[in-house]
Amino acid sequence: MENLLFINSCVRGEKSRTLKLARRFLTRYQAAHPETVITERDVCADRLQPQYPEVLAERDELWNAGQLDQPMFEAARQFAAADKIVIAAPFWDLSFPAALKIYLERISVTDITFGYDTDGKGVGLCKASKLLYITTRGGYYAGTPLDIATAHIKGLGVMYGIPDVRFLDAEGLDDIRNDKQALLDAAMERADALAEEF
């Protein structure tokens, strides 16, 4: 049985255009892959603590004691065990909401999501074969130096050992010259096609 982990980072909840696009993808994916178990993790509801000094101190103490089965590392273990991963996050301040950054910091745990070989080279430890990052943008940023989010996710894919990292987006949604619904509808169609073969 396949396990797909959906990381919901859409701060505006069900009003979010990004979440609507993600829900469309997931609905079509579930229809095409009925055996898949989809688990949603809402980072806005979970509200993991940032890596404040006391959080890091506890984390380091547990890690040094080899206690990777502790609740502090649950999110990292869940991420590492997923067969496929979908992340939905709006484009905010050239990147993504802070709640997702906190989550990504908390799951980046040596010997769970990544590690090192005998030569000190980084090795990804995640089981996932594919990761899909879904976003919507008010302007046009894809492929430009201003899109920091894409580079960040690509880098983490390498670090975590996920060989296939893809992106689904809708852009120009805040440009008054555009038909916003037409742009979103086109992205929904791309989501449908992607769901068939992801």
Order of alpha helices (4+ residues) and beta strands (2+ residues): beta-alpha-beta-alpha-alpha-alpha-beta-alpha-beta-beta-beta-alpha-beta-alpha
